[in-house]
Amino acid sequence: MTAQGGGVTATGRRMMRCAAAADYLGIAESTLAKKRMWGTGPAYIKAGGTVLYDPDDCDAWLAARRRLSTSEAA
């Protein structure tokens, strides 16, 4: 296991730990932790004491937040 990843997804991509996922999403690690606590962030996996993110889940979370206008409802 590397410092950046955990396991490997079904599509062959490496799972990401919190720091790598936050960097991937373009948000602070503390913001990601708050979103995890509030249930508003991407799906995650708890493996023992380690939190892992599947890049596919991060992509889906980002895609769900895509907007074309600032006047669109969130």
C-alpha positions in Angstrom: 0.0 0.0 0.0 1.4 3.4 -0.9 1.0 6.6 1.0 -1.4 7.9 -1.7 -3.6 4.9 -2.2 -5.2 1.9 -0.7 -6.5 -0.8 -3.0 -7.4 -1.0 -6.6 -10.9 -0.4 -8.0 -12.7 -2.7 -10.4 -11.6 -0.4 -13.3 -8.0 -0.7 -12.2 -7.7 2.7 -10.6 -6.1 3.1 -7.2 -8.2 4.0 -4.2 -7.3 7.3 -2.7 -6.7 8.3 0.9 -8.1 11.6 2.2 -5.2 13.9 1.2 -5.1 12.5 -2.3 -8.9 12.6 -2.7 -9.0 16.2 -1.5 -6.3 17.2 -4.0 -8.2 15.3 -6.7 -11.4 17.2 -5.9 -9.7 20.6 -5.5 -10.8 21.1 -2.0 -9.1 21.3 1.4 -8.7 18.0 3.3 -10.6 19.6 6.3 -13.5 20.5 3.9 -13.6 16.9 2.7 -13.7 15.7 6.4 -16.6 18.0 7.1 -18.4 16.9 4.0 -17.9 13.3 5.2 -19.3 14.1 8.6 -22.3 16.0 7.2 -22.9 13.3 4.5 -22.6 15.8 1.7 -19.3 14.6 0.1 -18.5 11.7 -2.2 -19.1 8.1 -1.1 -16.2 6.7 0.9 -15.0 3.3 2.2 -13.9 2.8 5.8 -11.3 0.1 6.0 -10.4 -0.3 9.6 -9.2 3.2 10.7 -8.5 4.3 7.1 -10.9 6.3 4.9 -10.6 5.5 1.2 -12.2 7.1 -1.8 -12.9 5.5 -5.2 -12.0 7.9 -8.0 -15.2 6.8 -9.8 -17.2 8.0 -6.8 -15.3 11.3 -6.7 -16.0 11.8 -10.5 -19.7 11.1 -10.0 -19.9 13.5 -7.0 -18.2 16.2 -9.2 -20.5 15.5 -12.1 -23.6 15.8 -9.9 -22.5 19.4 -9.0 -22.0 20.6 -12.6 -23.9 23.8 -13.4 -24.3 26.0 -16.4 -25.4 29.1 -14.6 -25.2 30.7 -11.2 -28.9 31.0 -11.2 -29.5 27.2 -11.3 -30.9 25.7 -8.2 -28.4 23.6 -6.3 
